[in-house]
């Protein structure tokens, strides 16, 4: 994330947030597809997994802010 040097605070938050966002976005597409194709609806759990997208976005944003603050203090 930072060119192979020592880890900066917030890097892990960005990574975890990105993974959660991708999982939530894929789940969002997977839950909308049956509605558009006329198939049966997916169970409630599938719709709840879509909530990982905004959670992941928030975590990644928090990680970027923590990382920027740490770099600002270091310089």
N, C-alpha and C positions, 0 to 999 in steps of 0.2 A: 504494500500500500504506500509505503514511503521510500521506495528505492532500495530496500534491503538494509537500511540502517536500523537503529534501535526502535522498538515499537513506540508509537506515539499514543497517549491516552485517547480513546475514542475510536481507534482503528477497529477494534473488535466489535464495537457497537455498529459501525457502518457495515461490517461484513454480515453480522447476524441480521441486521435490519434489511439488507439487500436480499438475503436468502428468504426471509419471511415475506418480503414483498413479492418476490417471484412466485413463491408457493401460493400466496393469496391471489395473485393475478391469474395464474393458471387455473386455480379453483373457480375464479369468477367466470372465466371462459367456459369451463366445464359445466357450470351450473346454468348458464344462459343457453348453451347449445341445445339441450333437450327441449327447452321452452320454444325455441325458434324452429326446431325440427318436428315438433308435434309429438315428441316421445313423452314417456312418463316422467314426472318430476323426480328429482333426486331427494334423498332423505335430508332432514334438517341439518345434520352434521356437515354435509357438504356446503350448505349455505353459511354455516357458522365459520367454516375454514376460510371463507372469502374475507372475513374480518381480519385475517392476518395481513392483508395488503396495507391497510392504513396503519396498523400497528408497526409493521416493518418500516414503512415510510417514516413514521415518527421516530423510531429507534435510529434509523440511518441519519435523519436530520439532527437528532440529539448528538450522535457520534461526530458528525461534521462540526457542530458547534463546540463540543468538548475538544476536539482535535485543533480547531482554529485557536481556541483560547490557550491551549497548551503551547502551541507554536508561537503565539504572540508573547507569552510570558518568557519563553526561552530566548527570544531575540532582543 
